[in-house]
């Protein structure tokens, strides 16, 4: 299995990167927020997972081992394939996934394109007990704030994926009140 790769970005596509490694160009599907940060010629290190099918070998790449591990965990859910697992990681942060599981909010997963209510419930049940509870104190209010920001952005016409990407772009020390986070998220779209 290809566990990681390091090289230069040759080409950036809508849903993937072509990474030049040892004279070869490897097509690596990645979460949308990661792809949006990349430019041709930039060096990159990705933690990868190779999906083997009868008709294809598909490589998926992630910024961290934790993100890759969540991807593998999501593949264990009946009815969730690589594309839906990648869509979940493109839409939700790892912390948002943890908070959704710990607070048993399956509707968070149903906001992801391609995930219905039934699959959202399966994902929640599958992840319970497997996501850990590190740093959960005070996170439920933080999730409520981010949920409010996502609702406000989608009401303004942005997709859930765009809203989540804007939230992920916020600095780690960003204020935790809805108004400030919304203002900062909106700046993402105009910068």
Secondary structure by P-SEA (a helix, b strand, c coil): cccccccccccccccccccccccbbbbbbbcaaaaaacccccccccbbbbbbcccbbbbbbcccaaaaaaaaaaaacccccaaaaaaaaacccaaaaaaaaaacccccccccccccaaaaaaaaaaaccccccccccaaaaaaaaaaaaaaaaaaacccaaaaaaaaaaccccccccaaaaaaaaaaaaac
